[in-house]
Amino acid sequence: MKKICLVVIMIIVSCAWAGKLHAQAFPTKQDCKAKCEEFMKLAGAGKVDEALERMEPYWVFSATEWTQVQLQTTKQMGLVEPRFGKTLGYEFVREEMVKDTILRFTYIQKQERHLIRWTFVFYKPDDKWLLNVLGWDDDLEALFD
């Protein structure tokens, strides 16, 4: 019975992982930025859950990891509005590149009393860009680094 359970678990994990090996990629850095802009338009309108749903096909890691990103973000975002006030929109902050391999976009989601910093990091192992990091925090000081 233990062997059967182990095999079933391995098949489930393999299927979940295999699905992510074929995550959608971006041909150009302009395509990466366009997807980030789409995400931020929704986040800036207070629709973070919808923004995350639209970004999921591009996540290159496991479905389990993406689910955790979504759950934690949804949970934490529930605390943002009561503390920081209503969402007022977003602004693009900067684009940074390391060689032609790593690309990072930084945005801010403006709230009435504070802000949320969103970062998107893309990795280019060959000829396409892959979404490697999607993160957020309220570290205002980090915007000056």
TABELSUL-V162051 format. One record per run of one state. SS is the DSSP state (A for helix, B for strand, O for the rest). FROM is the first residue (numbers start at 0). LEN is the number of residues. Records with the same first field share a line. If there is no record, write none. Layout:
SS = FROM-LEN + FROM-LEN
//
This chain:
O = 0-1 + 21-4 + 26-2 + 44-3 + 59-3 + 84-2 + 98-3 + 111-3 + 123-5 + 137-2 + 144-1
A = 1-20 + 28-16 + 47-11 + 62-22 + 139-5
B = 25-1 + 58-1 + 86-12 + 101-10 + 114-9 + 128-9
//
